[in-house]
Amino acid sequence: MIEEHTPALLECVVTGMPIPEVKWYRDEKEVKPNERTELSFNPTTGEAKLKILQPMSEDETIYRVRAINKYGRAECRANLVISNIVKVSKPIVLRAPRITRPLSALIIERGKSLKLLADFDGIPKPEVKWFRNGIEITPTNKRKIDIYENTTELNIIEATNKDSGKYEIKVQNEVGEARSSSSVTVKERKDTMDEVKAPMFVEPIQPQLVAEGEVVIMETRVESYPAASFQWFHESKPLEVFFPISMLV
């Protein structure tokens, strides 16, 4: 069985001494070479072939190949079936965007370069936008935004105090969106490193026993400077929903 308009090839191997004469037949009519039909026979290997370049419904019938020499003849046949099966492409599985590596909070020295980056995924590839204090960032000579396959970067040359604030990325496609935010503090060199404090949990999450269907509130307190960014996990998998967090700075 072949698809319509796909070349059809009928072939067999013929043996005999002396070398037989090979003829092909469509029903009872001998097949002759033409613009749609090619015939070939290799006496060395015995391969006999009939090729129909553009099969049509009229070619759907029984074909016979006959080999004859002075000692006798042999014949075999095959039925050519043309299929009209429509090819169905595999559907694309859509997936809402996710932030797989969130933005990190930064404190940097004034005049240094600032670099923020985050990883994401989603199908189709999400559109990526950057914001500072709720206002979308437009690339300039000072601010450069790079978007790769699954990573985006914001680079600011010679950061000033005006570059401090809340930075956020939004990744969005036709089935959803995801966001990540962090704080950036630009300070003078003399007091930059003295006030940096790594995040530390001062009140860890407490175990709870609740009935099925009840609302659960889980809280923790973190002390850090600058303010840390957070992400919740369930069984090592990041949660799409982020809960309010009390912070000590």
Backbone hydrogen bonds, N-H to C=O, Kabsch-Sander energy under -0.5 kcal/mol:
donor,donor_aa,acceptor,acceptor_aa,energy
2,I,81,V,-2.3
4,E,83,S,-2.0
5,H,55,P,-1.2
6,T,3,E,-2.0
8,A,52,I,-2.6
10,L,50,L,-3.1
12,C,48,A,-2.2
14,V,46,G,-3.4
21,E,68,I,-3.2
23,K,66,R,-2.4
25,Y,64,R,-2.8
26,R,29,K,-3.4
27,D,25,Y,-0.7
27,D,62,I,-2.4
29,K,26,R,-2.3
31,V,24,W,-2.8
34,N,37,T,-1.8
38,E,51,K,-2.8
40,S,49,K,-2.0
42,N,47,E,-2.5
46,G,42,N,-3.0
47,E,42,N,-0.5
48,A,12,C,-2.9
49,K,40,S,-2.7
50,L,10,L,-3.1
51,K,38,E,-2.9
52,I,8,A,-2.8
53,L,36,R,-2.9
53,L,51,K,-0.6
59,D,56,M,-2.1
60,E,57,S,-1.4
61,T,59,D,-1.3
63,Y,78,A,-3.4
64,R,25,Y,-2.4
65,V,76,C,-2.5
66,R,23,K,-3.1
67,A,74,A,-2.8
68,I,21,E,-2.3
69,N,72,G,-2.5
72,G,69,N,-1.5
74,A,67,A,-2.4
76,C,65,V,-1.9
78,A,63,Y,-2.6
80,L,61,T,-2.7
80,L,78,A,-0.5
81,V,79,N,-0.6
83,S,2,I,-4.5
83,S,81,V,-0.5
89,S,87,K,-0.6
94,L,92,I,-0.6
95,R,123,I,-3.2
98,R,121,D,-2.0
100,T,98,R,-0.8
100,T,119,D,-1.2
101,R,119,D,-1.6
106,L,183,S,-2.5
108,I,185,T,-2.4
110,R,187,K,-2.5
111,G,159,A,-3.2
112,K,109,E,-2.0
114,L,156,I,-2.9
116,L,154,L,-2.5
118,A,152,T,-2.0
119,D,101,R,-1.6
120,F,150,N,-2.2
121,D,98,R,-1.8
123,I,95,R,-1.8
127,E,172,Q,-3.5
129,K,170,K,-2.1
131,F,168,E,-2.9
132,R,135,I,-2.6
133,N,166,K,-3.2
135,I,132,R,-1.9
137,I,130,W,-2.8
140,T,143,R,-2.7
144,K,142,K,-0.6
144,K,155,N,-2.8
146,D,153,E,-2.5
148,Y,151,T,-3.6
152,T,118,A,-2.4
153,E,146,D,-2.7
154,L,116,L,-2.9
155,N,144,K,-2.8
156,I,114,L,-2.9
157,I,142,K,-2.0
159,A,112,K,-3.1
163,D,160,T,-1.8
164,S,161,N,-1.6
165,G,184,V,-2.5
167,Y,165,G,-0.6
167,Y,182,S,-3.0
168,E,131,F,-2.4
169,I,180,S,-2.6
170,K,129,K,-2.5
171,V,178,A,-2.7
172,Q,127,E,-2.3
173,N,176,G,-2.5
176,G,173,N,-1.3
178,A,171,V,-2.3
180,S,169,I,-1.7
182,S,167,Y,-2.4
184,V,165,G,-2.6
185,T,106,L,-2.2
187,K,108,I,-2.4
187,K,185,T,-0.5
191,D,188,E,-0.9
192,T,188,E,-0.5
192,T,189,R,-0.9
193,M,189,R,-0.6
195,E,191,D,-0.8
195,E,192,T,-0.6
196,V,193,M,-0.7
197,K,225,Y,-3.2
200,M,223,E,-1.5
202,V,200,M,-0.6
202,V,221,R,-2.1
203,E,221,R,-1.5
210,V,208,Q,-0.5
214,E,211,A,-2.0
218,M,216,V,-0.5
221,R,203,E,-1.8
222,V,246,S,-0.8
223,E,200,M,-2.9
224,S,248,L,-1.5
225,Y,197,K,-2.5
234,H,237,K,-3.0
237,K,234,H,-1.6
239,L,232,W,-2.6
246,S,220,T,-0.6
248,L,222,V,-3.0
249,V,247,M,-0.5
